[in-house]
Amino acid sequence: MKTISKSAKRQKAVANVLASLRIEQLTPSPSVVSGLRTCIAGNVTTDKLLADVMSRHVALRRV
């Protein structure tokens, strides 16, 4: 059985994110692209990247 490296897993996760954006006809911001590159390099986890993106792009709603 072939094992998949951590780097390959990160690259696949980033490819899936970009594919989802293309399906929705969206373009990632420069900060998101930079974050995806650091994620591929292994400097940031996908959870941390998601939290950063949401803090920048999702408005906080107070009820």
CHARMM-style PDB file with segment names, atoms N, HN, CA, C and O in Angstrom:
ATOM      1  N   MET     1       0.842  -1.174   0.000  1.00  0.00      PROA
ATOM      2  CA  MET     1       0.000   0.000   0.000  1.00  0.00      PROA
ATOM      3  C   MET     1       0.892   1.243   0.000  1.00  0.00      PROA
ATOM      4  O   MET     1       1.880   1.308   0.731  1.00  0.00      PROA
ATOM      5  N   LYS     2       0.537   2.212  -0.815  1.00  0.00      PROA
ATOM      6  HN  LYS     2      -0.266   2.159  -1.409  1.00  0.00      PROA
ATOM      7  CA  LYS     2       1.312   3.436  -0.953  1.00  0.00      PROA
ATOM      8  C   LYS     2       0.935   4.424   0.152  1.00  0.00      PROA
ATOM      9  O   LYS     2      -0.248   4.645   0.411  1.00  0.00      PROA
ATOM     10  N   THR     3       1.937   5.014   0.802  1.00  0.00      PROA
ATOM     11  HN  THR     3       2.898   4.834   0.592  1.00  0.00      PROA
ATOM     12  CA  THR     3       1.651   6.008   1.828  1.00  0.00      PROA
ATOM     13  C   THR     3       1.704   7.404   1.210  1.00  0.00      PROA
ATOM     14  O   THR     3       2.471   7.661   0.281  1.00  0.00      PROA
ATOM     15  N   ILE     4       0.887   8.281   1.736  1.00  0.00      PROA
ATOM     16  HN  ILE     4       0.265   8.072   2.490  1.00  0.00      PROA
ATOM     17  CA  ILE     4       0.812   9.651   1.241  1.00  0.00      PROA
ATOM     18  C   ILE     4       1.540  10.554   2.229  1.00  0.00      PROA
ATOM     19  O   ILE     4       1.293  10.495   3.434  1.00  0.00      PROA
ATOM     20  N   SER     5       2.433  11.386   1.714  1.00  0.00      PROA
ATOM     21  HN  SER     5       2.633  11.434   0.736  1.00  0.00      PROA
ATOM     22  CA  SER     5       3.201  12.274   2.583  1.00  0.00      PROA
ATOM     23  C   SER     5       2.313  13.403   3.116  1.00  0.00      PROA
ATOM     24  O   SER     5       1.257  13.702   2.558  1.00  0.00      PROA
ATOM     25  N   LYS     6       2.768  14.015   4.204  1.00  0.00      PROA
ATOM     26  HN  LYS     6       3.625  13.772   4.658  1.00  0.00      PROA
ATOM     27  CA  LYS     6       2.023  15.137   4.778  1.00  0.00      PROA
ATOM     28  C   LYS     6       1.956  16.292   3.791  1.00  0.00      PROA
ATOM     29  O   LYS     6       0.941  16.982   3.697  1.00  0.00      PROA
ATOM     30  N   SER     7       3.038  16.496   3.060  1.00  0.00      PROA
ATOM     31  HN  SER     7       3.863  15.935   3.136  1.00  0.00      PROA
ATOM     32  CA  SER     7       3.070  17.563   2.063  1.00  0.00      PROA
ATOM     33  C   SER     7       2.025  17.321   0.980  1.00  0.00      PROA
ATOM     34  O   SER     7       1.341  18.253   0.558  1.00  0.00      PROA
ATOM     35  N   ALA     8       1.899  16.086   0.532  1.00  0.00      PROA
ATOM     36  HN  ALA     8       2.455  15.328   0.874  1.00  0.00      PROA
ATOM     37  CA  ALA     8       0.905  15.752  -0.492  1.00  0.00      PROA
ATOM     38  C   ALA     8      -0.509  15.967   0.039  1.00  0.00      PROA
ATOM     39  O   ALA     8      -1.387  16.411  -0.700  1.00  0.00      PROA
ATOM     40  N   LYS     9      -0.734  15.656   1.309  1.00  0.00      PROA
ATOM     41  HN  LYS     9      -0.020  15.295   1.910  1.00  0.00      PROA
ATOM     42  CA  LYS     9      -2.049  15.881   1.916  1.00  0.00      PROA
ATOM     43  C   LYS     9      -2.375  17.370   1.942  1.00  0.00      PROA
ATOM     44  O   LYS     9      -3.495  17.775   1.631  1.00  0.00      PROA
ATOM     45  N   ARG    10      -1.377  18.187   2.320  1.00  0.00      PROA
ATOM     46  HN  ARG    10      -0.467  17.858   2.573  1.00  0.00      PROA
ATOM     47  CA  ARG    10      -1.596  19.635   2.360  1.00  0.00      PROA
ATOM     48  C   ARG    10      -1.867  20.183   0.959  1.00  0.00      PROA
ATOM     49  O   ARG    10      -2.747  21.024   0.778  1.00  0.00      PROA
ATOM     50  N   GLN    11      -1.110  19.705  -0.030  1.00  0.00      PROA
ATOM     51  HN  GLN    11      -0.395  19.021   0.117  1.00  0.00      PROA
ATOM     52  CA  GLN    11      -1.315  20.165  -1.402  1.00  0.00      PROA
ATOM     53  C   GLN    11      -2.709  19.798  -1.903  1.00  0.00      PROA
ATOM     54  O   GLN    11      -3.350  20.583  -2.601  1.00  0.00      PROA
ATOM     55  N   LYS    12      -3.171  18.611  -1.546  1.00  0.00      PROA
ATOM     56  HN  LYS    12      -2.650  17.973  -0.979  1.00  0.00      PROA
ATOM     57  CA  LYS    12      -4.513  18.183  -1.963  1.00  0.00      PROA
ATOM     58  C   LYS    12      -5.583  19.038  -1.283  1.00  0.00      PROA
ATOM     59  O   LYS    12      -6.572  19.410  -1.914  1.00  0.00      PROA
ATOM     60  N   ALA    13      -5.389  19.349  -0.010  1.00  0.00      PROA
ATOM     61  HN  ALA    13      -4.585  19.047   0.503  1.00  0.00      PROA
ATOM     62  CA  ALA    13      -6.350  20.188   0.707  1.00  0.00      PROA
ATOM     63  C   ALA    13      -6.440  21.571   0.068  1.00  0.00      PROA
ATOM     64  O   ALA    13      -7.532  22.112  -0.104  1.00  0.00      PROA
ATOM     65  N   VAL    14      -5.292  22.139  -0.282  1.00  0.00      PROA
ATOM     66  HN  VAL    14      -4.404  21.700  -0.142  1.00  0.00      PROA
ATOM     67  CA  VAL    14      -5.269  23.454  -0.923  1.00  0.00      PROA
ATOM     68  C   VAL    14      -5.917  23.385  -2.305  1.00  0.00      PROA
ATOM     69  O   VAL    14      -6.665  24.287  -2.683  1.00  0.00      PROA
ATOM     70  N   ALA    15      -5.640  22.338  -3.049  1.00  0.00      PROA
ATOM     71  HN  ALA    15      -5.033  21.605  -2.742  1.00  0.00      PROA
ATOM     72  CA  ALA    15      -6.252  22.170  -4.371  1.00  0.00      PROA
ATOM     73  C   ALA    15      -7.771  22.083  -4.254  1.00  0.00      PROA
ATOM     74  O   ALA    15      -8.490  22.620  -5.097  1.00  0.00      PROA
ATOM     75  N   ASN    16      -8.263  21.413  -3.217  1.00  0.00      PROA
ATOM     76  HN  ASN    16      -7.679  20.977  -2.532  1.00  0.00      PROA
ATOM     77  CA  ASN    16      -9.705  21.307  -2.998  1.00  0.00      PROA
ATOM     78  C   ASN    16     -10.322  22.667  -2.673  1.00  0.00      PROA
ATOM     79  O   ASN    16     -11.419  22.983  -3.133  1.00  0.00      PROA
ATOM     80  N   VAL    17      -9.613  23.463  -1.884  1.00  0.00      PROA
ATOM     81  HN  VAL    17      -8.722  23.206  -1.511  1.00  0.00      PROA
ATOM     82  CA  VAL    17     -10.098  24.809  -1.556  1.00  0.00      PROA
ATOM     83  C   VAL    17     -10.210  25.645  -2.823  1.00  0.00      PROA
ATOM     84  O   VAL    17     -11.228  26.297  -3.056  1.00  0.00      PROA
ATOM     85  N   LEU    18      -9.160  25.623  -3.639  1.00  0.00      PROA
ATOM     86  HN  LEU    18      -8.334  25.093  -3.449  1.00  0.00      PROA
ATOM     87  CA  LEU    18      -9.167  26.408  -4.875  1.00  0.00      PROA
ATOM     88  C   LEU    18     -10.242  25.917  -5.843  1.00  0.00      PROA
ATOM     89  O   LEU    18     -10.872  26.722  -6.529  1.00  0.00      PROA
ATOM     90  N   ALA    19     -10.451  24.616  -5.900  1.00  0.00      PROA
ATOM     91  HN  ALA    19      -9.939  23.962  -5.343  1.00  0.00      PROA
ATOM     92  CA  ALA    19     -11.497  24.062  -6.767  1.00  0.00      PROA
ATOM     93  C   ALA    19     -12.879  24.508  -6.297  1.00  0.00      PROA
ATOM     94  O   ALA    19     -13.736  24.846  -7.113  1.00  0.00      PROA
ATOM     95  N   SER    20     -13.091  24.508  -5.002  1.00  0.00      PROA
ATOM     96  HN  SER    20     -12.395  24.233  -4.339  1.00  0.00      PROA
ATOM     97  CA  SER    20     -14.377  24.958  -4.462  1.00  0.00      PROA
ATOM     98  C   SER    20     -14.627  26.424  -4.805  1.00  0.00      PROA
ATOM     99  O   SER    20     -15.745  26.807  -5.151  1.00  0.00      PROA
ATOM    100  N   LEU    21     -13.586  27.234  -4.708  1.00  0.00      PROA
ATOM    101  HN  LEU    21     -12.678  26.923  -4.427  1.00  0.00      PROA
ATOM    102  CA  LEU    21     -13.728  28.646  -5.062  1.00  0.00      PROA
ATOM    103  C   LEU    21     -14.061  28.812  -6.543  1.00  0.00      PROA
ATOM    104  O   LEU    21     -14.902  29.635  -6.906  1.00  0.00      PROA
ATOM    105  N   ARG    22     -13.402  28.032  -7.394  1.00  0.00      PROA
ATOM    106  HN  ARG    22     -12.719  27.364  -7.099  1.00  0.00      PROA
ATOM    107  CA  ARG    22     -13.677  28.114  -8.838  1.00  0.00      PROA
ATOM    108  C   ARG    22     -15.110  27.693  -9.151  1.00  0.00      PROA
ATOM    109  O   ARG    22     -15.768  28.306  -9.991  1.00  0.00      PROA
ATOM    110  N   ILE    23     -15.591  26.660  -8.484  1.00  0.00      PROA
ATOM    111  HN  ILE    23     -15.056  26.162  -7.801  1.00  0.00      PROA
ATOM    112  CA  ILE    23     -16.969  26.203  -8.696  1.00  0.00      PROA
ATOM    113  C   ILE    23     -17.955  27.312  -8.348  1.00  0.00      PROA
ATOM    114  O   ILE    23     -18.956  27.502  -9.039  1.00  0.00      PROA
ATOM    115  N   GLU    24     -17.668  28.038  -7.281  1.00  0.00      PROA
ATOM    116  HN  GLU    24     -16.855  27.884  -6.720  1.00  0.00      PROA
ATOM    117  CA  GLU    24     -18.538  29.131  -6.849  1.00  0.00      PROA
ATOM    118  C   GLU    24     -18.250  30.430  -7.594  1.00  0.00      PROA
ATOM    119  O   GLU    24     -18.842  31.465  -7.287  1.00  0.00      PROA
ATOM    120  N   GLN    25     -17.350  30.384  -8.567  1.00  0.00      PROA
ATOM    121  HN  GLN    25     -16.869  29.544  -8.817  1.00  0.00      PROA
ATOM    122  CA  GLN    25     -16.927  31.544  -9.355  1.00  0.00      PROA
ATOM    123  C   GLN    25     -16.399  32.664  -8.467  1.00  0.00      PROA
ATOM    124  O   GLN    25     -16.725  33.835  -8.661  1.00  0.00      PROA
ATOM    125  N   LEU    26     -15.579  32.287  -7.493  1.00  0.00      PROA
ATOM    126  HN  LEU    26     -15.314  31.336  -7.335  1.00  0.00      PROA
ATOM    127  CA  LEU    26     -14.945  33.232  -6.579  1.00  0.00      PROA
ATOM    128  C   LEU    26     -13.441  33.232  -6.812  1.00  0.00      PROA
ATOM    129  O   LEU    26     -12.872  32.249  -7.289  1.00  0.00      PROA
ATOM    130  N   THR    27     -12.814  34.337  -6.473  1.00  0.00      PROA
ATOM    131  HN  THR    27     -13.275  35.136  -6.086  1.00  0.00      PROA
ATOM    132  CA  THR    27     -11.365  34.457  -6.588  1.00  0.00      PROA
ATOM    133  C   THR    27     -10.800  34.689  -5.193  1.00  0.00      PROA
ATOM    134  O   THR    27     -11.286  35.565  -4.477  1.00  0.00      PROA
ATOM    135  N   PRO    28      -9.789  33.929  -4.790  1.00  0.00      PROA
ATOM    136  CA  PRO    28      -9.218  34.139  -3.459  1.00  0.00      PROA
ATOM    137  C   PRO    28      -8.472  35.468  -3.388  1.00  0.00      PROA
ATOM    138  O   PRO    28      -7.843  35.894  -4.356  1.00  0.00      PROA
ATOM    139  N   SER    29      -8.552  36.109  -2.234  1.00  0.00      PROA
ATOM    140  HN  SER    29      -9.063  35.763  -1.447  1.00  0.00      PROA
ATOM    141  CA  SER    29      -7.828  37.363  -2.032  1.00  0.00      PROA
ATOM    142  C   SER    29      -6.333  37.072  -1.943  1.00  0.00      PROA
ATOM    143  O   SER    29      -5.944  35.927  -1.710  1.00  0.00      PROA
ATOM    144  N   PRO    30      -5.493  38.081  -2.125  1.00  0.00      PROA
ATOM    145  CA  PRO    30      -4.042  37.871  -2.004  1.00  0.00      PROA
ATOM    146  C   PRO    30      -3.634  37.308  -0.639  1.00  0.00      PROA
ATOM    147  O   PRO    30      -2.698  36.513  -0.549  1.00  0.00      PROA
ATOM    148  N   SER    31      -4.334  37.719   0.422  1.00  0.00      PROA
ATOM    149  HN  SER    31      -5.094  38.365   0.350  1.00  0.00      PROA
ATOM    150  CA  SER    31      -3.994  37.200   1.746  1.00  0.00      PROA
ATOM    151  C   SER    31      -4.338  35.716   1.863  1.00  0.00      PROA
ATOM    152  O   SER    31      -3.638  34.965   2.542  1.00  0.00      PROA
ATOM    153  N   VAL    32      -5.410  35.297   1.204  1.00  0.00      PROA
ATOM    154  HN  VAL    32      -5.979  35.906   0.652  1.00  0.00      PROA
ATOM    155  CA  VAL    32      -5.783  33.877   1.213  1.00  0.00      PROA
ATOM    156  C   VAL    32      -4.763  33.065   0.421  1.00  0.00      PROA
ATOM    157  O   VAL    32      -4.352  31.987   0.852  1.00  0.00      PROA
ATOM    158  N   VAL    33      -4.356  33.579  -0.732  1.00  0.00      PROA
ATOM    159  HN  VAL    33      -4.690  34.454  -1.083  1.00  0.00      PROA
ATOM    160  CA  VAL    33      -3.350  32.886  -1.548  1.00  0.00      PROA
ATOM    161  C   VAL    33      -2.052  32.741  -0.763  1.00  0.00      PROA
ATOM    162  O   VAL    33      -1.429  31.680  -0.773  1.00  0.00      PROA
ATOM    163  N   SER    34      -1.650  33.805  -0.086  1.00  0.00      PROA
ATOM    164  HN  SER    34      -2.157  34.667  -0.077  1.00  0.00      PROA
ATOM    165  CA  SER    34      -0.440  33.750   0.739  1.00  0.00      PROA
ATOM    166  C   SER    34      -0.589  32.713   1.848  1.00  0.00      PROA
ATOM    167  O   SER    34       0.339  31.951   2.122  1.00  0.00      PROA
ATOM    168  N   GLY    35      -1.757  32.688   2.481  1.00  0.00      PROA
ATOM    169  HN  GLY    35      -2.511  33.307   2.258  1.00  0.00      PROA
ATOM    170  CA  GLY    35      -2.013  31.710   3.533  1.00  0.00      PROA
ATOM    171  C   GLY    35      -1.985  30.284   3.014  1.00  0.00      PROA
ATOM    172  O   GLY    35      -1.487  29.383   3.689  1.00  0.00      PROA
ATOM    173  N   LEU    36      -2.519  30.076   1.815  1.00  0.00      PROA
ATOM    174  HN  LEU    36      -2.923  30.808   1.267  1.00  0.00      PROA
ATOM    175  CA  LEU    36      -2.497  28.736   1.220  1.00  0.00      PROA
ATOM    176  C   LEU    36      -1.063  28.288   0.941  1.00  0.00      PROA
ATOM    177  O   LEU    36      -0.722  27.119   1.121  1.00  0.00      PROA
ATOM    178  N   ARG    37      -0.235  29.224   0.503  1.00  0.00      PROA
ATOM    179  HN  ARG    37      -0.512  30.174   0.357  1.00  0.00      PROA
ATOM    180  CA  ARG    37       1.174  28.880   0.251  1.00  0.00      PROA
ATOM    181  C   ARG    37       1.889  28.499   1.544  1.00  0.00      PROA
ATOM    182  O   ARG    37       2.673  27.550   1.563  1.00  0.00      PROA
ATOM    183  N   THR    38       1.626  29.232   2.624  1.00  0.00      PROA
ATOM    184  HN  THR    38       0.990  30.003   2.609  1.00  0.00      PROA
ATOM    185  CA  THR    38       2.256  28.882   3.897  1.00  0.00      PROA
ATOM    186  C   THR    38       1.725  27.553   4.421  1.00  0.00      PROA
ATOM    187  O   THR    38       2.436  26.815   5.101  1.00  0.00      PROA
ATOM    188  N   CYS    39       0.475  27.258   4.100  1.00  0.00      PROA
ATOM    189  HN  CYS    39      -0.103  27.858   3.547  1.00  0.00      PROA
ATOM    190  CA  CYS    39      -0.106  25.974   4.497  1.00  0.00      PROA
ATOM    191  C   CYS    39       0.587  24.830   3.767  1.00  0.00      PROA
ATOM    192  O   CYS    39       0.918  23.814   4.378  1.00  0.00      PROA
ATOM    193  N   ILE    40       0.808  24.987   2.465  1.00  0.00      PROA
ATOM    194  HN  ILE    40       0.539  25.812   1.968  1.00  0.00      PROA
ATOM    195  CA  ILE    40       1.501  23.955   1.696  1.00  0.00      PROA
ATOM    196  C   ILE    40       2.910  23.749   2.235  1.00  0.00      PROA
ATOM    197  O   ILE    40       3.398  22.621   2.303  1.00  0.00      PROA
ATOM    198  N   ALA    41       3.563  24.850   2.619  1.00  0.00      PROA
ATOM    199  HN  ALA    41       3.166  25.766   2.564  1.00  0.00      PROA
ATOM    200  CA  ALA    41       4.928  24.765   3.143  1.00  0.00      PROA
ATOM    201  C   ALA    41       4.974  24.111   4.518  1.00  0.00      PROA
ATOM    202  O   ALA    41       6.042  23.710   4.981  1.00  0.00      PROA
ATOM    203  N   GLY    42       3.826  24.003   5.168  1.00  0.00      PROA
ATOM    204  HN  GLY    42       2.959  24.329   4.791  1.00  0.00      PROA
ATOM    205  CA  GLY    42       3.775  23.364   6.475  1.00  0.00      PROA
ATOM    206  C   GLY    42       3.989  24.319   7.629  1.00  0.00      PROA
ATOM    207  O   GLY    42       4.181  23.884   8.764  1.00  0.00      PROA
ATOM    208  N   ASN    43       3.958  25.627   7.355  1.00  0.00      PROA
ATOM    209  HN  ASN    43       3.801  25.980   6.433  1.00  0.00      PROA
ATOM    210  CA  ASN    43       4.179  26.619   8.406  1.00  0.00      PROA
ATOM    211  C   ASN    43       2.910  26.947   9.183  1.00  0.00      PROA
ATOM    212  O   ASN    43       2.978  27.458  10.301  1.00  0.00      PROA
ATOM    213  N   VAL    44       1.750  26.653   8.592  1.00  0.00      PROA
ATOM    214  HN  VAL    44       1.695  26.237   7.684  1.00  0.00      PROA
ATOM    215  CA  VAL    44       0.458  26.949   9.207  1.00  0.00      PROA
ATOM    216  C   VAL    44      -0.450  25.745   9.006  1.00  0.00      PROA
ATOM    217  O   VAL    44      -0.413  25.106   7.954  1.00  0.00      PROA
ATOM    218  N   THR    45      -1.263  25.432  10.005  1.00  0.00      PROA
ATOM    219  HN  THR    45      -1.293  25.951  10.860  1.00  0.00      PROA
ATOM    220  CA  THR    45      -2.224  24.342   9.852  1.00  0.00      PROA
ATOM    221  C   THR    45      -3.462  24.852   9.116  1.00  0.00      PROA
ATOM    222  O   THR    45      -3.715  26.056   9.067  1.00  0.00      PROA
ATOM    223  N   THR    46      -4.218  23.936   8.555  1.00  0.00      PROA
ATOM    224  HN  THR    46      -4.013  22.958   8.596  1.00  0.00      PROA
ATOM    225  CA  THR    46      -5.441  24.331   7.854  1.00  0.00      PROA
ATOM    226  C   THR    46      -6.451  24.941   8.824  1.00  0.00      PROA
ATOM    227  O   THR    46      -7.201  25.841   8.447  1.00  0.00      PROA
ATOM    228  N   ASP    47      -6.480  24.467  10.054  1.00  0.00      PROA
ATOM    229  HN  ASP    47      -5.871  23.735  10.361  1.00  0.00      PROA
ATOM    230  CA  ASP    47      -7.395  25.033  11.051  1.00  0.00      PROA
ATOM    231  C   ASP    47      -7.045  26.489  11.349  1.00  0.00      PROA
ATOM    232  O   ASP    47      -7.932  27.336  11.447  1.00  0.00      PROA
ATOM    233  N   LYS    48      -5.757  26.776  11.493  1.00  0.00      PROA
ATOM    234  HN  LYS    48      -5.037  26.088  11.414  1.00  0.00      PROA
ATOM    235  CA  LYS    48      -5.296  28.144  11.759  1.00  0.00      PROA
ATOM    236  C   LYS    48      -5.596  29.038  10.562  1.00  0.00      PROA
ATOM    237  O   LYS    48      -6.042  30.175  10.722  1.00  0.00      PROA
ATOM    238  N   LEU    49      -5.350  28.520   9.365  1.00  0.00      PROA
ATOM    239  HN  LEU    49      -4.989  27.597   9.235  1.00  0.00      PROA
ATOM    240  CA  LEU    49      -5.628  29.291   8.153  1.00  0.00      PROA
ATOM    241  C   LEU    49      -7.115  29.612   8.050  1.00  0.00      PROA
ATOM    242  O   LEU    49      -7.483  30.742   7.730  1.00  0.00      PROA
ATOM    243  N   LEU    50      -7.963  28.638   8.317  1.00  0.00      PROA
ATOM    244  HN  LEU    50      -7.663  27.720   8.576  1.00  0.00      PROA
ATOM    245  CA  LEU    50      -9.409  28.855   8.274  1.00  0.00      PROA
ATOM    246  C   LEU    50      -9.827  29.923   9.282  1.00  0.00      PROA
ATOM    247  O   LEU    50     -10.635  30.794   8.963  1.00  0.00      PROA
ATOM    248  N   ALA    51      -9.285  29.859  10.487  1.00  0.00      PROA
ATOM    249  HN  ALA    51      -8.628  29.150  10.746  1.00  0.00      PROA
ATOM    250  CA  ALA    51      -9.613  30.850  11.509  1.00  0.00      PROA
ATOM    251  C   ALA    51      -9.176  32.250  11.072  1.00  0.00      PROA
ATOM    252  O   ALA    51      -9.906  33.219  11.283  1.00  0.00      PROA
ATOM    253  N   ASP    52      -7.999  32.363  10.468  1.00  0.00      PROA
ATOM    254  HN  ASP    52      -7.406  31.576  10.296  1.00  0.00      PROA
ATOM    255  CA  ASP    52      -7.512  33.660   9.985  1.00  0.00      PROA
ATOM    256  C   ASP    52      -8.409  34.215   8.884  1.00  0.00      PROA
ATOM    257  O   ASP    52      -8.759  35.395   8.895  1.00  0.00      PROA
ATOM    258  N   VAL    53      -8.776  33.362   7.938  1.00  0.00      PROA
ATOM    259  HN  VAL    53      -8.492  32.404   7.929  1.00  0.00      PROA
ATOM    260  CA  VAL    53      -9.630  33.799   6.828  1.00  0.00      PROA
ATOM    261  C   VAL    53     -10.990  34.235   7.353  1.00  0.00      PROA
ATOM    262  O   VAL    53     -11.510  35.272   6.940  1.00  0.00      PROA
ATOM    263  N   MET    54     -11.559  33.468   8.243  1.00  0.00      PROA
ATOM    264  HN  MET    54     -11.137  32.626   8.578  1.00  0.00      PROA
ATOM    265  CA  MET    54     -12.874  33.816   8.782  1.00  0.00      PROA
ATOM    266  C   MET    54     -12.823  35.113   9.577  1.00  0.00      PROA
ATOM    267  O   MET    54     -13.768  35.902   9.533  1.00  0.00      PROA
ATOM    268  N   SER    55     -11.733  35.344  10.304  1.00  0.00      PROA
ATOM    269  HN  SER    55     -10.966  34.704  10.340  1.00  0.00      PROA
ATOM    270  CA  SER    55     -11.639  36.582  11.078  1.00  0.00      PROA
ATOM    271  C   SER    55     -11.559  37.804  10.167  1.00  0.00      PROA
ATOM    272  O   SER    55     -11.996  38.890  10.550  1.00  0.00      PROA
ATOM    273  N   ARG    56     -11.005  37.638   8.964  1.00  0.00      PROA
ATOM    274  HN  ARG    56     -10.651  36.756   8.653  1.00  0.00      PROA
ATOM    275  CA  ARG    56     -10.890  38.751   8.023  1.00  0.00      PROA
ATOM    276  C   ARG    56     -12.129  38.938   7.160  1.00  0.00      PROA
ATOM    277  O   ARG    56     -12.482  40.071   6.834  1.00  0.00      PROA
ATOM    278  N   HSD    57     -12.790  37.862   6.788  1.00  0.00      PROA
ATOM    279  HN  HSD    57     -12.503  36.942   7.053  1.00  0.00      PROA
ATOM    280  CA  HSD    57     -13.825  37.937   5.762  1.00  0.00      PROA
ATOM    281  C   HSD    57     -15.248  37.671   6.245  1.00  0.00      PROA
ATOM    282  O   HSD    57     -16.195  37.899   5.492  1.00  0.00      PROA
ATOM    283  N   VAL    58     -15.421  37.205   7.449  1.00  0.00      PROA
ATOM    284  HN  VAL    58     -14.652  37.020   8.060  1.00  0.00      PROA
ATOM    285  CA  VAL    58     -16.766  36.898   7.938  1.00  0.00      PROA
ATOM    286  C   VAL    58     -17.148  37.936   8.982  1.00  0.00      PROA
ATOM    287  O   VAL    58     -16.444  38.127   9.973  1.00  0.00      PROA
ATOM    288  N   ALA    59     -18.267  38.599   8.747  1.00  0.00      PROA
ATOM    289  HN  ALA    59     -18.839  38.443   7.942  1.00  0.00      PROA
ATOM    290  CA  ALA    59     -18.731  39.620   9.680  1.00  0.00      PROA
ATOM    291  C   ALA    59     -19.300  38.961  10.934  1.00  0.00      PROA
ATOM    292  O   ALA    59     -20.002  37.953  10.859  1.00  0.00      PROA
ATOM    293  N   LEU    60     -18.989  39.539  12.067  1.00  0.00      PROA
ATOM    294  HN  LEU    60     -18.419  40.358  12.128  1.00  0.00      PROA
ATOM    295  CA  LEU    60     -19.500  39.046  13.336  1.00  0.00      PROA
ATOM    296  C   LEU    60     -20.914  39.580  13.529  1.00  0.00      PROA
ATOM    297  O   LEU    60     -21.147  40.782  13.409  1.00  0.00      PROA
ATOM    298  N   ARG    61     -21.848  38.698  13.825  1.00  0.00      PROA
ATOM    299  HN  ARG    61     -21.658  37.721  13.922  1.00  0.00      PROA
ATOM    300  CA  ARG    61     -23.236  39.098  14.044  1.00  0.00      PROA
ATOM    301  C   ARG    61     -23.560  38.993  15.522  1.00  0.00      PROA
ATOM    302  O   ARG    61     -23.360  37.954  16.150  1.00  0.00      PROA
ATOM    303  N   ARG    62     -24.052  40.068  16.048  1.00  0.00      PROA
ATOM    304  HN  ARG    62     -24.215  40.912  15.538  1.00  0.00      PROA
ATOM    305  CA  ARG    62     -24.469  40.073  17.451  1.00  0.00      PROA
ATOM    306  C   ARG    62     -25.988  40.060  17.497  1.00  0.00      PROA
ATOM    307  O   ARG    62     -26.655  40.819  16.794  1.00  0.00      PROA
ATOM    308  N   VAL    63     -26.514  39.192  18.332  1.00  0.00      PROA
ATOM    309  HN  VAL    63     -25.971  38.577  18.903  1.00  0.00      PROA
ATOM    310  CA  VAL    63     -27.970  39.066  18.434  1.00  0.00      PROA
ATOM    311  C   VAL    63     -28.434  39.636  19.741  1.00  0.00      PROA
ATOM    312  OT1 VAL    63     -29.632  39.628  20.028  1.00  0.00      PROA
TER     313      VAL     63
END
